[in-house]
């Protein structure tokens, strides 16, 4: 009985360490996702500002057969 309890305590310790590491990984990935979303938003704004006003969409494009 004592050895089983010891084994369970060891497994619990490893499980807690793994859970903490996974939590750190998820938190780091969430920060990276937030940074990538910010960069994407900035790039979209930069692209929109660099396009001339007459190229707002396909309605202003000349069809290819002209």
N, C-alpha and C positions, 0 to 999 in steps of 0.2 A: 504493500500500500504506500509506503514512504517513497519508493522509487517512482511509482506512477505519479504521485503528487509532484515530485521533483521534475519529472519529465514534462508535466503539464505547465509548471511554472517556467521552465526553459522555453517551451514553445510559445507561451504567452509573451515572454520577453522579446523573442524574435518577432512575433506578430506586431507588438507595439512599435518596435524599431522600424519594421517595414511600413506600417501605417504612417508613421511620422515622415518617413522618406517619401512616400507617395503624396502626402499632403504638401510637402515642400515642392515636389515636382509639379503638382497641379497648380499651386500658387504661382510658381515661376512661369508656367505655360500661360496662365491667365494674364500675367503682366506682359508677356510677349505678344499675345493676341491683342491686347489693348493697344500696345505700341504699334503693331502692324495696322490696326484699324485706323489709328490716328494718322499714320503715314499715308494710307490709302485715301483718306478724306482730304489730306493736304494735297496729294497728287491730283485728285479730281478737281479741286478748286483751282489749282495751278493750270490744269488743262483747260478748264472752262474759261479762265481769264485770258489764256493765250489764243483761243479761237476767235476769229472775227465774228461780229454779230450776225452777218448774213448766213453763216453756216450753223444755224441753230438746229437744223434737223433735215430729214430727207425731203421735206416739202420744198426746200430751196435748192436742191441739187438738180443739175441738168441731167436728164435721162441719157443713158449711154448711146442711143441711136442718133442723137443730135450732133 
